[in-house]
Amino acid sequence: MALLDVLPTHILKQTGSYEQASYAIQDTPDVVQQRYGRFLPQDKAALAAKILNQVWQAA
């Protein structure tokens, strides 16, 4: 059960996407939102900037 908690939490923190987290644990986005939604980053602009920086660094 621990992996089932760690994986969606990590994905939400990295991507902010309930859908991607739900794919990882084979559940619905609604269930992921209810169980793990508190881990969603509040500052989505900062999350977007972080992702863009990673993309530019990889290029």
BAGU-13731 format. One record per residue: residue in one letter; chain; x negated, y negated, z negated of N, C-alpha, C, CB in turn. Coordinates in nm, 4 decimals. Atoms other than C-alpha are relative to their C-alpha. Glycine has a CB too. Example, Ala and Ser with C-alpha at 12.3 -4.5 7.8 and 13.67 -1.06 7.14 Angstrom:
! BAGU-13731
{resn->a; chain->A; n_c1->-0.0890; n_c2->0.1190; n_c3->0.0000; ca_c1->-1.2300; ca_c2->0.4500; ca_c3->-0.7800; c_c1->-0.0900; c_c2->-0.1200; c_c3->0.0000; cb_c1->0.0992; cb_c2->-0.0027; cb_c3->-0.1246}
{resn->s; chain->A; n_c1->0.0820; n_c2->0.1190; n_c3->0.0060; ca_c1->-1.3670; ca_c2->0.1060; ca_c3->-0.7140; c_c1->0.0770; c_c2->-0.1090; c_c3->-0.0730; cb_c1->-0.0414; cb_c2->-0.0462; cb_c3->0.1415}
! end
This chain:
! BAGU-13731
{resn->m; chain->A; n_c1->-0.0821; n_c2->0.1199; n_c3->0.0000; ca_c1->0.0000; ca_c2->0.0000; ca_c3->0.0000; c_c1->-0.0863; c_c2->-0.1260; c_c3->0.0000; cb_c1->0.0933; cb_c2->0.0000; cb_c3->-0.1206}
{resn->a; chain->A; n_c1->0.0851; n_c2->0.1186; n_c3->0.0081; ca_c1->-0.2908; ca_c2->-0.2396; ca_c3->-0.0613; c_c1->-0.0318; c_c2->-0.0549; c_c3->0.1390; cb_c1->-0.1298; cb_c2->0.0327; cb_c3->-0.0744}
{resn->l; chain->A; n_c1->0.0293; n_c2->0.0463; n_c3->-0.1355; ca_c1->-0.3837; ca_c2->-0.2533; ca_c3->0.3091; c_c1->0.1218; c_c2->-0.0671; c_c3->0.0607; cb_c1->-0.0459; cb_c2->0.1164; cb_c3->0.0886}
{resn->l; chain->A; n_c1->-0.1230; n_c2->0.0595; n_c3->-0.0510; ca_c1->-0.0226; ca_c2->-0.3293; ca_c3->0.3868; c_c1->0.0187; c_c2->-0.1420; c_c3->-0.0515; cb_c1->0.1197; cb_c2->0.0853; cb_c3->-0.0384}
{resn->d; chain->A; n_c1->-0.0081; n_c2->0.1365; n_c3->0.0516; ca_c1->-0.0555; ca_c2->-0.6433; ca_c3->0.1726; c_c1->-0.1135; c_c2->-0.0866; c_c3->0.0526; cb_c1->-0.0020; cb_c2->0.0010; cb_c3->-0.1523}
{resn->v; chain->A; n_c1->0.1177; n_c2->0.0768; n_c3->-0.0402; ca_c1->-0.4053; ca_c2->-0.7517; ca_c3->0.2731; c_c1->0.0071; c_c2->-0.0402; c_c3->0.1466; cb_c1->-0.1269; cb_c2->0.0803; cb_c3->-0.0258}
{resn->l; chain->A; n_c1->0.0004; n_c2->0.0248; n_c3->-0.1438; ca_c1->-0.3623; ca_c2->-0.7261; ca_c3->0.6486; c_c1->0.0941; c_c2->-0.1131; c_c3->0.0423; cb_c1->0.0377; cb_c2->0.1260; cb_c3->0.0727}
{resn->p; chain->A; n_c1->-0.0862; n_c2->0.1104; n_c3->-0.0426; ca_c1->-0.0544; ca_c2->-0.9456; ca_c3->0.6988; c_c1->-0.0375; c_c2->-0.1329; c_c3->-0.0653; cb_c1->0.1444; cb_c2->0.0327; cb_c3->-0.0314}
{resn->t; chain->A; n_c1->0.0428; n_c2->0.1221; n_c3->0.0682; ca_c1->-0.1809; ca_c2->-1.1945; ca_c3->0.4409; c_c1->-0.1167; c_c2->-0.0637; c_c3->0.0739; cb_c1->-0.0390; cb_c2->0.0299; cb_c3->-0.1459}
{resn->h; chain->A; n_c1->0.1173; n_c2->0.0508; n_c3->-0.0725; ca_c1->-0.5109; ca_c2->-1.2290; ca_c3->0.6246; c_c1->0.0418; c_c2->-0.0588; c_c3->0.1354; cb_c1->-0.1045; cb_c2->0.1131; cb_c3->0.0204}
{resn->i; chain->A; n_c1->-0.0436; n_c2->0.0470; n_c3->-0.1311; ca_c1->-0.3411; ca_c2->-1.2652; ca_c3->0.9627; c_c1->0.0770; c_c2->-0.1306; c_c3->-0.0128; cb_c1->0.0864; cb_c2->0.1060; cb_c3->0.0694}
{resn->l; chain->A; n_c1->-0.0734; n_c2->0.1251; n_c3->0.0198; ca_c1->-0.1036; ca_c2->-1.5309; ca_c3->0.8299; c_c1->-0.0940; c_c2->-0.1158; c_c3->-0.0314; cb_c1->0.1019; cb_c2->0.0159; cb_c3->-0.1124}
{resn->k; chain->A; n_c1->0.0948; n_c2->0.1059; n_c3->0.0347; ca_c1->-0.3908; ca_c2->-1.7269; ca_c3->0.6809; c_c1->-0.0816; c_c2->-0.0442; c_c3->0.1207; cb_c1->-0.0931; cb_c2->0.0469; cb_c3->-0.1110}
{resn->q; chain->A; n_c1->0.0825; n_c2->0.0316; n_c3->-0.1156; ca_c1->-0.5876; ca_c2->-1.7093; ca_c3->1.0056; c_c1->0.0792; c_c2->-0.0597; c_c3->0.1155; cb_c1->-0.0707; cb_c2->0.1232; cb_c3->0.0465}
{resn->t; chain->A; n_c1->-0.0746; n_c2->0.0402; n_c3->-0.1192; ca_c1->-0.3123; ca_c2->-1.7592; ca_c3->1.2625; c_c1->0.1261; c_c2->-0.0801; c_c3->-0.0286; cb_c1->0.0366; cb_c2->0.1205; cb_c3->0.0778}
{resn->g; chain->A; n_c1->-0.1265; n_c2->0.0652; n_c3->0.0305; ca_c1->-0.0028; ca_c2->-1.8856; ca_c3->1.0858; c_c1->0.1185; c_c2->0.0629; c_c3->0.0711; cb_c1->-0.0080; cb_c2->-0.1444; cb_c3->0.0357}
{resn->s; chain->A; n_c1->-0.1039; n_c2->-0.0634; n_c3->-0.0806; ca_c1->0.2017; ca_c2->-1.6391; ca_c3->1.2927; c_c1->0.0626; c_c2->0.1196; c_c3->-0.0722; cb_c1->-0.0578; cb_c2->0.0445; cb_c3->0.1341}
{resn->y; chain->A; n_c1->-0.0723; n_c2->-0.1135; n_c3->0.0581; ca_c1->0.4670; ca_c2->-1.4173; ca_c3->1.1344; c_c1->0.0067; c_c2->0.1146; c_c3->0.0998; cb_c1->0.1424; cb_c2->-0.0418; cb_c3->-0.0430}
{resn->e; chain->A; n_c1->-0.0119; n_c2->-0.1028; n_c3->-0.1039; ca_c1->0.4988; ca_c2->-1.2336; ca_c3->1.4646; c_c1->-0.1272; c_c2->0.0844; c_c3->0.0089; cb_c1->0.0299; cb_c2->-0.0649; cb_c3->0.1363}
{resn->q; chain->A; n_c1->0.1248; n_c2->-0.0765; n_c3->-0.0073; ca_c1->0.1305; ca_c2->-1.1377; ca_c3->1.4827; c_c1->-0.0200; c_c2->0.0851; c_c3->-0.1249; cb_c1->-0.1194; cb_c2->-0.0942; cb_c3->0.0188}
{resn->a; chain->A; n_c1->0.0118; n_c2->-0.0774; n_c3->0.1239; ca_c1->0.1324; ca_c2->-1.0296; ca_c3->1.1194; c_c1->0.0955; c_c2->0.1192; c_c3->0.0017; cb_c1->0.0286; cb_c2->-0.0894; cb_c3->-0.1225}
{resn->s; chain->A; n_c1->-0.0969; n_c2->-0.1099; n_c3->-0.0039; ca_c1->0.4426; ca_c2->-0.8194; ca_c3->1.1826; c_c1->-0.0471; c_c2->0.1128; c_c3->0.0913; cb_c1->0.1363; cb_c2->-0.0512; cb_c3->0.0466}
{resn->y; chain->A; n_c1->0.0539; n_c2->-0.1043; n_c3->-0.0875; ca_c1->0.2730; ca_c2->-0.6366; ca_c3->1.4714; c_c1->-0.1021; c_c2->0.0854; c_c3->-0.0734; cb_c1->-0.0636; cb_c2->-0.0620; cb_c3->0.1246}
{resn->a; chain->A; n_c1->0.1076; n_c2->-0.0708; n_c3->0.0696; ca_c1->-0.0151; ca_c2->-0.5428; ca_c3->1.2464; c_c1->0.0520; c_c2->0.1064; c_c3->-0.0959; cb_c1->-0.0857; cb_c2->-0.0985; cb_c3->-0.0758}
{resn->i; chain->A; n_c1->-0.0526; n_c2->-0.0972; n_c3->0.0972; ca_c1->0.2047; ca_c2->-0.3652; ca_c3->0.9932; c_c1->0.1278; c_c2->0.0679; c_c3->0.0488; cb_c1->0.0268; cb_c2->-0.0689; cb_c3->-0.1330}
{resn->q; chain->A; n_c1->-0.1171; n_c2->-0.0642; n_c3->-0.0603; ca_c1->0.4818; ca_c2->-0.2529; ca_c3->1.2312; c_c1->0.1276; c_c2->-0.0313; c_c3->-0.0770; cb_c1->-0.0202; cb_c2->0.1508; cb_c3->0.0068}
{resn->d; chain->A; n_c1->-0.1202; n_c2->0.0455; n_c3->0.0684; ca_c1->0.7520; ca_c2->-0.4581; ca_c3->1.0630; c_c1->0.0559; c_c2->-0.1183; c_c3->0.0778; cb_c1->-0.0298; cb_c2->-0.0385; cb_c3->-0.1490}
{resn->t; chain->A; n_c1->-0.0595; n_c2->0.1125; n_c3->-0.0705; ca_c1->0.9758; ca_c2->-0.7458; ca_c3->1.1657; c_c1->-0.0575; c_c2->-0.1319; c_c3->-0.0521; cb_c1->0.1532; cb_c2->0.0019; cb_c3->-0.0153}
{resn->p; chain->A; n_c1->0.0458; n_c2->0.1313; n_c3->0.0463; ca_c1->0.8726; ca_c2->-1.1123; ca_c3->1.1516; c_c1->0.0800; c_c2->-0.0518; c_c3->-0.1202; cb_c1->0.0087; cb_c2->-0.1002; cb_c3->0.1135}
{resn->d; chain->A; n_c1->-0.0821; n_c2->0.0440; n_c3->0.1133; ca_c1->1.1643; ca_c2->-1.1765; ca_c3->0.9127; c_c1->-0.0469; c_c2->0.0616; c_c3->-0.1313; cb_c1->0.1464; cb_c2->0.0354; cb_c3->0.0240}
{resn->v; chain->A; n_c1->0.0474; n_c2->-0.0678; n_c3->0.1199; ca_c1->1.0387; ca_c2->-0.9186; ca_c3->0.6644; c_c1->-0.1355; c_c2->-0.0569; c_c3->-0.0429; cb_c1->-0.0104; cb_c2->0.1522; cb_c3->0.0245}
{resn->v; chain->A; n_c1->0.1318; n_c2->0.0572; n_c3->0.0313; ca_c1->0.6843; ca_c2->-1.0558; ca_c3->0.6874; c_c1->0.0176; c_c2->-0.1387; c_c3->-0.0622; cb_c1->-0.0888; cb_c2->-0.0086; cb_c3->0.1282}
{resn->q; chain->A; n_c1->-0.0227; n_c2->0.1341; n_c3->0.0538; ca_c1->0.8160; ca_c2->-1.4071; ca_c3->0.6269; c_c1->0.0493; c_c2->0.0071; c_c3->-0.1448; cb_c1->0.1015; cb_c2->-0.0764; cb_c3->0.0871}
{resn->q; chain->A; n_c1->-0.0532; n_c2->-0.0129; n_c3->0.1357; ca_c1->1.0082; ca_c2->-1.2960; ca_c3->0.3182; c_c1->-0.1065; c_c2->0.0467; c_c3->-0.0985; cb_c1->0.1172; cb_c2->0.0968; cb_c3->-0.0013}
{resn->r; chain->A; n_c1->0.0975; n_c2->-0.0593; n_c3->0.0922; ca_c1->0.7230; ca_c2->-1.0927; ca_c3->0.1673; c_c1->-0.1294; c_c2->-0.0793; c_c3->-0.0125; cb_c1->-0.0324; cb_c2->0.1389; cb_c3->0.0442}
{resn->y; chain->A; n_c1->0.1333; n_c2->0.0599; n_c3->-0.0027; ca_c1->0.4151; ca_c2->-1.2899; ca_c3->0.2696; c_c1->-0.0003; c_c2->-0.1478; c_c3->0.0361; cb_c1->-0.0858; cb_c2->0.0739; cb_c3->0.0968}
{resn->g; chain->A; n_c1->-0.0101; n_c2->0.1386; n_c3->-0.0445; ca_c1->0.5417; ca_c2->-1.6354; ca_c3->0.3678; c_c1->-0.0710; c_c2->-0.0997; c_c3->-0.0882; cb_c1->0.1413; cb_c2->-0.0380; cb_c3->0.0099}
{resn->r; chain->A; n_c1->0.0678; n_c2->0.0937; n_c3->0.0905; ca_c1->0.3875; ca_c2->-1.7989; ca_c3->0.0626; c_c1->-0.1472; c_c2->-0.0157; c_c3->0.0354; cb_c1->0.0136; cb_c2->0.0468; cb_c3->-0.1447}
{resn->f; chain->A; n_c1->0.1405; n_c2->0.0067; n_c3->-0.0389; ca_c1->0.0457; ca_c2->-1.7318; ca_c3->0.2186; c_c1->-0.0223; c_c2->-0.0790; c_c3->0.1283; cb_c1->-0.0547; cb_c2->0.1388; cb_c3->0.0166}
{resn->l; chain->A; n_c1->0.0120; n_c2->0.0769; n_c3->-0.1236; ca_c1->0.1190; ca_c2->-1.9331; ca_c3->0.5322; c_c1->-0.0659; c_c2->-0.1339; c_c3->-0.0307; cb_c1->0.1391; cb_c2->-0.0209; cb_c3->0.0666}
{resn->p; chain->A; n_c1->0.0663; n_c2->0.1288; n_c3->0.0246; ca_c1->-0.1172; ca_c2->-2.2306; ca_c3->0.5514; c_c1->0.0975; c_c2->-0.1160; c_c3->0.0142; cb_c1->-0.1177; cb_c2->-0.0189; cb_c3->0.0963}
{resn->q; chain->A; n_c1->-0.0915; n_c2->0.1131; n_c3->-0.0016; ca_c1->0.0666; ca_c2->-2.5530; ca_c3->0.4752; c_c1->-0.0410; c_c2->-0.1046; c_c3->0.1030; cb_c1->0.0071; cb_c2->-0.0631; cb_c3->-0.1376}
{resn->d; chain->A; n_c1->0.0474; n_c2->0.1021; n_c3->-0.0921; ca_c1->-0.1509; ca_c2->-2.7731; ca_c3->0.6927; c_c1->-0.0284; c_c2->0.0635; c_c3->0.1355; cb_c1->-0.1263; cb_c2->-0.0700; cb_c3->-0.0554}
{resn->k; chain->A; n_c1->0.0151; n_c2->-0.0660; n_c3->-0.1291; ca_c1->-0.0930; ca_c2->-2.6388; ca_c3->1.0416; c_c1->-0.0941; c_c2->-0.0759; c_c3->0.0932; cb_c1->0.1354; cb_c2->0.0159; cb_c3->0.0658}
{resn->a; chain->A; n_c1->0.0935; n_c2->0.0774; n_c3->-0.0819; ca_c1->-0.2908; ca_c2->-2.9225; ca_c3->1.2003; c_c1->-0.1434; c_c2->0.0431; c_c3->-0.0292; cb_c1->0.0169; cb_c2->-0.1517; cb_c3->-0.0258}
{resn->a; chain->A; n_c1->0.1342; n_c2->-0.0463; n_c3->0.0371; ca_c1->-0.5993; ca_c2->-2.8107; ca_c3->1.0084; c_c1->-0.0248; c_c2->0.1405; c_c3->0.0542; cb_c1->-0.0178; cb_c2->-0.0020; cb_c3->-0.1535}
{resn->l; chain->A; n_c1->0.0129; n_c2->-0.1353; n_c3->-0.0543; ca_c1->-0.5357; ca_c2->-2.4511; ca_c3->1.1142; c_c1->-0.0259; c_c2->-0.0060; c_c3->0.1503; cb_c1->0.1272; cb_c2->0.0833; cb_c3->-0.0295}
{resn->a; chain->A; n_c1->0.0196; n_c2->0.0139; n_c3->-0.1445; ca_c1->-0.5071; ca_c2->-2.5547; ca_c3->1.4790; c_c1->-0.1403; c_c2->-0.0514; c_c3->0.0309; cb_c1->0.1055; cb_c2->-0.0947; cb_c3->0.0598}
{resn->a; chain->A; n_c1->0.1349; n_c2->0.0538; n_c3->-0.0201; ca_c1->-0.8301; ca_c2->-2.7557; ca_c3->1.4535; c_c1->-0.1051; c_c2->0.1080; c_c3->-0.0235; cb_c1->-0.0251; cb_c2->-0.1197; cb_c3->-0.0937}
{resn->k; chain->A; n_c1->0.0948; n_c2->-0.1086; n_c3->0.0303; ca_c1->-1.0092; ca_c2->-2.4577; ca_c3->1.2989; c_c1->-0.0066; c_c2->0.0989; c_c3->0.1161; cb_c1->0.0407; cb_c2->0.0735; cb_c3->-0.1303}
{resn->i; chain->A; n_c1->-0.0046; n_c2->-0.0949; n_c3->-0.1116; ca_c1->-0.8961; ca_c2->-2.2281; ca_c3->1.5813; c_c1->-0.0658; c_c2->-0.0603; c_c3->0.1236; cb_c1->0.1457; cb_c2->0.0405; cb_c3->0.0313}
{resn->l; chain->A; n_c1->0.0616; n_c2->0.0651; n_c3->-0.1151; ca_c1->-0.9944; ca_c2->-2.4798; ca_c3->1.8479; c_c1->-0.1519; c_c2->-0.0080; c_c3->-0.0149; cb_c1->0.0581; cb_c2->-0.1399; cb_c3->0.0187}
{resn->n; chain->A; n_c1->0.1454; n_c2->0.0042; n_c3->0.0236; ca_c1->-1.3381; ca_c2->-2.5201; ca_c3->1.6907; c_c1->-0.0639; c_c2->0.1360; c_c3->0.0254; cb_c1->-0.0300; cb_c2->-0.0456; cb_c3->-0.1439}
{resn->q; chain->A; n_c1->0.0524; n_c2->-0.1350; n_c3->-0.0232; ca_c1->-1.3863; ca_c2->-2.1425; ca_c3->1.6981; c_c1->-0.0079; c_c2->0.0290; c_c3->0.1496; cb_c1->0.0881; cb_c2->0.1056; cb_c3->-0.0704}
{resn->v; chain->A; n_c1->-0.0024; n_c2->-0.0217; n_c3->-0.1450; ca_c1->-1.2915; ca_c2->-2.1338; ca_c3->2.0660; c_c1->-0.1148; c_c2->-0.0745; c_c3->0.0660; cb_c1->0.1348; cb_c2->-0.0452; cb_c3->0.0600}
{resn->w; chain->A; n_c1->0.1069; n_c2->0.0805; n_c3->-0.0608; ca_c1->-1.5314; ca_c2->-2.4156; ca_c3->2.1549; c_c1->-0.1379; c_c2->0.0545; c_c3->-0.0340; cb_c1->0.0104; cb_c2->-0.1451; cb_c3->-0.0457}
{resn->q; chain->A; n_c1->0.1296; n_c2->-0.0561; n_c3->0.0391; ca_c1->-1.8152; ca_c2->-2.2533; ca_c3->1.9603; c_c1->-0.0318; c_c2->0.1276; c_c3->0.0775; cb_c1->-0.0020; cb_c2->0.0287; cb_c3->-0.1501}
{resn->a; chain->A; n_c1->0.0195; n_c2->-0.1262; n_c3->-0.0724; ca_c1->-1.7620; ca_c2->-1.9239; ca_c3->2.1421; c_c1->-0.0320; c_c2->-0.0247; c_c3->0.1480; cb_c1->0.1254; cb_c2->0.0884; cb_c3->-0.0124}
{resn->a; chain->A; n_c1->0.0180; n_c2->0.0287; n_c3->-0.1429; ca_c1->-1.7717; ca_c2->-2.0924; ca_c3->2.4845; c_c1->-0.1441; c_c2->-0.0376; c_c3->0.0341; cb_c1->0.0932; cb_c2->-0.1124; cb_c3->0.0426}
! end
